Amino acid sequence: MELGLSLAAVVQKDFSRAFLNQIELGRARPSTRTLQIIAERLKRPIEYFLQEPNSSTAALEFQLAEAATRMRRGDGERARDLMVELLARPQVAPETRARAQLILAEALLKLRDFPAAVEILKAGISASEASRSPARSVELYDRMGTAFYQQRQPHEAGRWWDKAINAYEDAKLTDPLLKARIVGHRANLHYVAGEPREAIAGYQAAIAAAENVLDVQVLGGIYEGLAMSFRKTGDLTRALDYAQRSLRLFETLQDVRMSAQLRNNMAEILLSQGRAHEAETLFLFGAEQLSRVGDRDLLPHLIAGAAEAALNRGDQPLAENRIGQALDATKGGRCRKGPRAFRTRPRAGREA
């Protein structure tokens, strides 16, 4: 949802998430007190929720919140399905439709369906520009930059991110997290251009732009970018420190994919320092995480890393066995390289 609240943050200890889902589906009738609690936490008037269940704005809000939570946990498929279902409903308000399109585009990017994501973003941009919604337009420009960045088109990504920051400043917006995300994404361009010191300065500028406003996902993305940039400069101590910070944040979000990616990055650093046992533990834990959720995109790289660690320890038979496993796992997809752009997602600094 627009306030960035998860369903858990809405329910807290006052009632169950299952009960909230029943309200969303129109199968339960909350008390006036329950409605007051929900309204207060969502910063909405109570009248906002007193509509027919099938067309209830509250039901749409809960669905948006659920999709946003799924995205934070790395479940792009479920987030996509939720937003496709929402957008298929009749008479969805333009603002709600724009928010759903934004989350849907994010989900499609996570699933690497770039053509579909770009089409959704184009439609959203046209609608937001026509309705003169500068804040929504800036978010969409930022996501479009991410779409091209993930397709390894940094020039086009930079054009969209420049458009986003210019529109932000022209509209005199005051959303520090949005600005931080865009600034962090632009720092990614220095990283891929082989300019780690400039990237570090960019990520640090993104942290400053956030004005001490905490957003776990954005900050986790910035820390990952800093870790990879410090690694390129040869400062492995600081690289490990920022990678550990990022890992803690993404584990808080229950983002399995990003947690595994960060364990892979840390293990590669440890391997380069001759710390094969520690590296092997991280590679294997990351591989186990991905196997449990069926994510095979990064899996071959982690298994191959574990094979290299075993070889460095002198266990050649185990290394050969793992190489075979890595080759089998390559049928699942390609491994991602480079800092991820942020999502809000923006996440400020990585997989945009």
Backbone torsions as a table, in degrees:
resi	resn	phi	psi	omega
1	MET	NA	168.1	-171.8
2	GLU	-62.5	-29.7	180.0
3	LEU	-79.4	-4.9	179.7
4	GLY	77.7	17.0	-178.4
5	LEU	-86.0	140.1	171.0
6	SER	-86.0	168.2	177.1
7	LEU	-63.3	-34.8	178.7
8	ALA	-62.0	-37.2	179.4
9	ALA	-68.9	-28.5	178.8
10	VAL	-75.1	-45.7	-174.7
11	VAL	-77.2	-38.5	-176.1
12	GLN	47.9	-127.5	-178.2
13	LYS	-106.8	9.8	-173.8
14	ASP	-84.3	-31.5	177.4
15	PHE	-161.5	172.2	-173.8
16	SER	-87.1	156.9	175.3
17	ARG	-64.8	-34.5	178.1
18	ALA	-61.3	-40.6	178.9
19	PHE	-64.8	-38.8	178.4
20	LEU	-62.7	-39.7	177.8
21	ASN	-64.4	-37.0	177.7
22	GLN	-65.1	-37.7	176.1
23	ILE	-63.1	-44.2	-179.0
24	GLU	-58.4	-39.4	-177.6
25	LEU	-84.2	-1.0	-180.0
26	GLY	76.4	18.3	-178.0
27	ARG	-98.4	-5.1	178.9
28	ALA	-136.8	146.8	179.5
29	ARG	-111.0	108.0	-178.2
30	PRO	-72.0	153.3	175.5
31	SER	-72.0	165.5	177.6
32	THR	-59.1	-39.9	179.9
33	ARG	-63.5	-41.9	178.2
34	THR	-61.7	-44.2	177.4
35	LEU	-61.0	-38.3	178.8
36	GLN	-63.3	-42.0	179.4
37	ILE	-62.8	-47.0	-179.5
38	ILE	-61.9	-45.4	-178.7
39	ALA	-61.6	-41.7	179.7
40	GLU	-63.2	-42.7	-177.3
41	ARG	-72.0	-29.1	178.0
42	LEU	-93.1	-0.3	179.8
43	LYS	54.2	49.1	178.4
44	ARG	-127.1	151.5	172.8
45	PRO	-68.6	149.7	-176.3
46	ILE	-63.0	-27.6	178.8
47	GLU	-61.3	-25.5	-179.6
48	TYR	-56.3	-29.0	-173.5
49	PHE	-100.6	-4.4	-174.8
50	LEU	-93.6	65.9	179.3
51	GLN	-129.2	171.5	178.4
52	GLU	-61.8	138.5	-175.5
53	PRO	-53.9	-41.7	-175.7
54	ASN	-68.0	-24.7	-179.2
55	SER	-119.5	14.1	-174.9
56	SER	-61.1	130.8	174.1
57	THR	-63.4	-34.0	178.3
58	ALA	-60.6	-42.8	179.7
59	ALA	-61.0	-40.8	178.4
60	LEU	-66.4	-39.3	178.8
61	GLU	-62.5	-43.2	179.7
62	PHE	-65.3	-37.3	179.2
63	GLN	-67.1	-40.5	175.3
64	LEU	-62.1	-42.2	179.7
65	ALA	-63.3	-42.7	179.4
66	GLU	-63.2	-42.5	179.0
67	ALA	-63.8	-41.6	178.9
68	ALA	-63.5	-39.2	177.5
69	THR	-64.8	-42.5	178.3
70	ARG	-60.5	-39.7	178.7
71	MET	-64.2	-42.8	-180.0
72	ARG	-62.7	-27.2	179.7
73	ARG	-92.9	4.8	176.4
74	GLY	83.1	12.3	-178.0
75	ASP	-96.1	77.3	-178.0
76	GLY	-65.7	-34.2	-177.2
77	GLU	-63.8	-47.0	-178.7
78	ARG	-67.9	-39.3	177.6
79	ALA	-61.1	-43.1	177.6
80	ARG	-59.3	-47.7	-177.2
81	ASP	-62.7	-40.0	178.9
82	LEU	-62.5	-42.0	-177.8
83	MET	-75.6	-34.2	174.7
84	VAL	-62.0	-42.4	178.4
85	GLU	-63.6	-43.6	-179.8
86	LEU	-63.7	-44.5	-177.1
87	LEU	-68.8	-18.6	178.2
88	ALA	-81.7	-10.3	179.7
89	ARG	-71.2	148.3	178.2
90	PRO	-76.9	151.0	171.6
91	GLN	57.1	45.2	173.3
92	VAL	-81.2	130.4	-178.1
93	ALA	-60.4	145.6	-177.3
94	PRO	-53.2	-42.6	-179.2
95	GLU	-65.4	-41.6	177.4
96	THR	-65.6	-40.8	177.9
97	ARG	-60.7	-42.0	-179.4
98	ALA	-63.8	-41.4	179.0
99	ARG	-65.9	-39.3	178.9
100	ALA	-66.0	-39.7	177.9
101	GLN	-62.3	-37.8	-179.7
102	LEU	-64.7	-46.1	178.8
103	ILE	-67.2	-38.9	178.4
104	LEU	-61.8	-43.1	178.5
105	ALA	-61.8	-41.6	177.2
106	GLU	-59.0	-45.2	-179.4
107	ALA	-63.3	-42.8	179.6
108	LEU	-64.6	-35.9	176.5
109	LEU	-65.0	-42.4	178.5
110	LYS	-62.3	-34.8	179.3
111	LEU	-84.7	1.9	177.7
112	ARG	63.7	27.7	174.3
113	ASP	-94.0	74.5	-171.5
114	PHE	-65.7	-43.7	179.4
115	PRO	-58.2	-43.6	-179.9
116	ALA	-66.0	-39.9	179.7
117	ALA	-62.7	-43.6	-179.2
118	VAL	-63.4	-40.0	179.2
119	GLU	-64.8	-41.6	177.7
120	ILE	-62.8	-43.1	-179.3
121	LEU	-65.9	-39.4	177.7
122	LYS	-60.2	-44.2	-179.9
123	ALA	-64.2	-42.3	179.2
124	GLY	-64.2	-40.8	179.7
125	ILE	-64.3	-44.2	178.9
126	SER	-59.3	-43.8	-178.5
127	ALA	-68.2	-42.4	-177.5
128	SER	-69.5	-37.0	177.8
129	GLU	-68.1	-39.1	179.7
130	ALA	-66.2	-33.9	-179.0
131	SER	-90.5	2.2	179.5
132	ARG	54.0	57.8	176.9
133	SER	-111.9	86.4	-173.1
134	PRO	-60.9	-40.7	-178.2
135	ALA	-63.6	-43.9	179.3
136	ARG	-66.4	-38.8	178.3
137	SER	-61.1	-42.8	-180.0
138	VAL	-60.8	-44.6	178.5
139	GLU	-60.2	-41.4	-179.0
140	LEU	-69.3	-39.4	175.6
141	TYR	-59.3	-43.1	-179.6
142	ASP	-61.0	-44.9	179.8
143	ARG	-66.5	-34.4	178.0
144	MET	-64.6	-38.6	174.7
145	GLY	-58.8	-41.7	178.5
146	THR	-61.7	-42.1	-179.4
147	ALA	-58.1	-43.1	-179.9
148	PHE	-75.9	-33.6	176.5
149	TYR	-61.0	-43.5	-179.4
150	GLN	-70.6	-17.8	175.3
151	GLN	-93.8	13.1	178.2
152	ARG	61.6	42.5	174.8
153	GLN	-122.0	72.8	-173.0
154	PRO	-61.9	-33.4	-178.9
155	HIS	-63.9	-46.7	-179.9
156	GLU	-67.9	-37.4	176.8
157	ALA	-60.9	-44.8	179.9
158	GLY	-62.1	-36.7	179.1
159	ARG	-62.0	-42.2	-179.9
160	TRP	-71.7	-37.5	179.0
161	TRP	-69.3	-35.3	174.7
162	ASP	-64.5	-40.7	178.0
163	LYS	-62.1	-38.6	179.9
164	ALA	-64.7	-47.4	-176.8
165	ILE	-70.4	-34.6	177.5
166	ASN	-66.4	-42.2	178.6
167	ALA	-66.2	-37.1	177.6
168	TYR	-60.0	-47.4	-177.4
169	GLU	-71.8	-38.9	179.6
170	ASP	-62.9	-36.3	-178.6
171	ALA	-83.7	-4.2	-178.7
172	LYS	55.3	44.0	178.6
173	LEU	-71.8	156.5	-178.3
174	THR	-131.7	52.9	178.3
175	ASP	-113.0	94.8	-174.0
176	PRO	-61.1	-33.3	-179.5
177	LEU	-70.3	-38.4	177.1
178	LEU	-63.2	-44.5	178.6
179	LYS	-63.6	-42.4	179.9
180	ALA	-60.5	-40.0	-179.5
181	ARG	-64.0	-44.5	-178.7
182	ILE	-65.5	-45.2	179.8
183	VAL	-61.5	-40.6	177.8
184	GLY	-65.1	-39.2	178.1
185	HIS	-64.1	-39.7	178.3
186	ARG	-65.2	-31.2	176.5
187	ALA	-63.8	-30.9	177.1
188	ASN	-56.7	-33.1	-178.0
189	LEU	-64.7	-35.5	175.9
190	HIS	-66.5	-38.6	-179.9
191	TYR	-60.9	-50.2	-176.6
192	VAL	-71.5	-18.4	177.2
193	ALA	-85.7	3.0	179.9
194	GLY	77.2	30.5	-179.8
195	GLU	-120.6	70.8	-173.3
196	PRO	-63.5	-34.9	-178.8
197	ARG	-68.4	-39.1	176.2
198	GLU	-66.7	-36.5	177.2
199	ALA	-63.1	-43.6	178.7
200	ILE	-58.5	-45.4	178.6
201	ALA	-60.6	-38.7	179.4
202	GLY	-66.0	-43.9	179.0
203	TYR	-65.1	-39.4	177.9
204	GLN	-65.5	-35.0	175.6
205	ALA	-66.1	-34.2	177.9
206	ALA	-65.8	-41.2	177.4
207	ILE	-61.7	-42.4	178.4
208	ALA	-64.0	-38.5	-179.0
209	ALA	-64.7	-28.3	-178.8
210	ALA	-69.4	-15.1	175.5
211	GLU	53.4	43.0	177.0
212	ASN	63.7	15.3	174.2
213	VAL	-84.0	119.4	-173.8
214	LEU	-81.4	126.3	169.4
215	ASP	-139.2	113.1	-171.3
216	VAL	-59.3	-43.0	-176.2
217	GLN	-67.6	-45.0	179.8
218	VAL	-63.4	-46.9	-178.3
219	LEU	-65.3	-38.2	177.2
220	GLY	-60.9	-39.1	178.3
221	GLY	-66.3	-40.9	179.1
222	ILE	-64.9	-43.7	179.5
223	TYR	-62.1	-37.3	178.2
224	GLU	-64.2	-43.8	177.6
225	GLY	-60.6	-41.3	178.0
226	LEU	-64.0	-41.2	179.9
227	ALA	-60.3	-46.6	-178.2
228	MET	-69.5	-34.1	179.8
229	SER	-71.6	-43.3	176.9
230	PHE	-63.0	-33.9	176.7
231	ARG	-62.6	-40.0	179.5
232	LYS	-66.4	-29.2	178.5
233	THR	-80.8	-9.1	-178.5
234	GLY	93.3	0.7	179.1
235	ASP	-88.1	81.0	-172.6
236	LEU	-72.9	-28.1	178.6
237	THR	-63.0	-48.2	179.3
238	ARG	-70.1	-32.9	177.6
239	ALA	-61.2	-45.6	178.8
240	LEU	-65.2	-39.1	-179.5
241	ASP	-61.1	-47.8	-179.1
242	TYR	-70.8	-32.9	177.0
243	ALA	-64.6	-40.3	178.1
244	GLN	-65.0	-40.2	177.8
245	ARG	-61.8	-45.3	-179.4
246	SER	-63.2	-42.2	-179.8
247	LEU	-59.4	-43.8	180.0
248	ARG	-60.1	-40.1	-178.7
249	LEU	-69.3	-44.1	-179.2
250	PHE	-71.1	-27.9	173.9
251	GLU	-69.4	-34.9	174.7
252	THR	-59.9	-37.5	179.4
253	LEU	-79.7	-6.5	-176.9
254	GLN	60.6	35.2	177.5
255	ASP	-89.8	96.1	-174.0
256	VAL	-63.6	-44.0	-176.7
257	ARG	-61.0	-48.2	-178.2
258	MET	-68.9	-35.7	177.1
259	SER	-62.0	-42.2	178.7
260	ALA	-66.9	-40.4	178.6
261	GLN	-60.3	-43.4	-178.7
262	LEU	-69.4	-37.4	175.1
263	ARG	-62.7	-38.1	176.8
264	ASN	-62.0	-46.3	-179.2
265	ASN	-61.8	-44.1	179.9
266	MET	-65.4	-40.0	-179.4
267	ALA	-64.2	-38.5	179.0
268	GLU	-62.9	-38.4	177.8
269	ILE	-65.3	-47.0	-179.6
270	LEU	-61.6	-38.2	179.1
271	LEU	-62.9	-40.3	179.5
272	SER	-68.0	-18.9	177.9
273	GLN	-94.4	4.1	-179.9
274	GLY	79.9	17.3	-177.7
275	ARG	-101.2	66.4	-170.2
276	ALA	-64.5	-39.8	-178.0
277	HIS	-62.0	-47.2	179.7
278	GLU	-63.9	-40.6	179.9
279	ALA	-63.7	-43.4	-178.4
280	GLU	-60.4	-42.0	179.1
281	THR	-59.2	-43.7	-179.8
282	LEU	-67.9	-43.5	179.0
283	PHE	-58.6	-47.0	-176.4
284	LEU	-68.4	-39.1	178.7
285	PHE	-63.6	-43.3	178.5
286	GLY	-62.6	-41.2	179.6
287	ALA	-64.6	-40.2	178.8
288	GLU	-64.2	-40.3	177.4
289	GLN	-57.6	-48.8	-176.8
290	LEU	-67.6	-37.3	-180.0
291	SER	-63.3	-37.4	-178.4
292	ARG	-64.0	-33.2	-177.5
293	VAL	-100.8	2.0	176.9
294	GLY	76.4	20.7	179.6
295	ASP	-92.6	110.8	-174.7
296	ARG	-106.7	7.4	-176.1
297	ASP	-68.8	-50.3	-178.7
298	LEU	-92.4	-13.6	-172.8
299	LEU	-53.7	-45.9	-179.0
300	PRO	-58.7	-37.5	-178.5
301	HIS	-65.7	-41.5	179.1
302	LEU	-66.1	-41.9	179.7
303	ILE	-66.9	-39.7	177.3
304	ALA	-63.8	-37.4	176.4
305	GLY	-62.8	-41.8	177.7
306	ALA	-64.0	-34.4	176.8
307	ALA	-65.0	-43.5	179.2
308	GLU	-63.8	-39.6	178.5
309	ALA	-63.7	-41.9	178.2
310	ALA	-62.9	-40.3	178.9
311	LEU	-64.1	-40.4	178.7
312	ASN	-65.1	-26.0	176.7
313	ARG	-83.0	-8.4	179.7
314	GLY	93.8	10.9	-179.6
315	ASP	-99.6	80.4	-175.2
316	GLN	-67.1	-41.9	178.9
317	PRO	-58.5	-42.7	179.3
318	LEU	-65.9	-38.9	178.9
319	ALA	-61.9	-43.2	-179.9
320	GLU	-65.0	-38.9	178.6
321	ASN	-62.6	-43.0	-179.1
322	ARG	-69.3	-33.4	176.1
323	ILE	-61.1	-40.7	176.7
324	GLY	-61.8	-41.5	178.0
325	GLN	-63.9	-39.2	179.9
326	ALA	-64.7	-40.9	178.9
327	LEU	-64.4	-39.4	177.0
328	ASP	-62.6	-37.7	-176.6
329	ALA	-74.5	-15.6	-178.3
330	THR	-65.6	-15.2	178.1
331	LYS	-66.9	-13.2	-176.5
332	GLY	-84.9	-17.6	-179.7
333	GLY	146.2	-174.5	-177.8
334	ARG	-96.5	154.5	175.8
335	CYS	-90.3	145.9	179.9
336	ARG	-90.4	143.3	175.2
337	LYS	-125.9	151.9	176.0
338	GLY	92.9	160.2	-176.9
339	PRO	-63.9	144.9	-178.3
340	ARG	-84.2	150.3	179.9
341	ALA	-84.7	148.5	-173.2
342	PHE	-75.0	163.1	175.2
343	ARG	-123.3	120.5	154.4
344	THR	-118.1	-6.0	55.6
345	ARG	-101.0	-78.6	-47.9
346	PRO	-36.1	140.3	136.6
347	ARG	-85.2	128.2	-170.7
348	ALA	-77.0	84.5	169.2
349	GLY	144.4	-17.8	-175.9
350	ARG	-130.3	-124.2	-172.3
351	GLU	-57.1	60.0	-165.9
352	ALA	-12.6	NA	NA
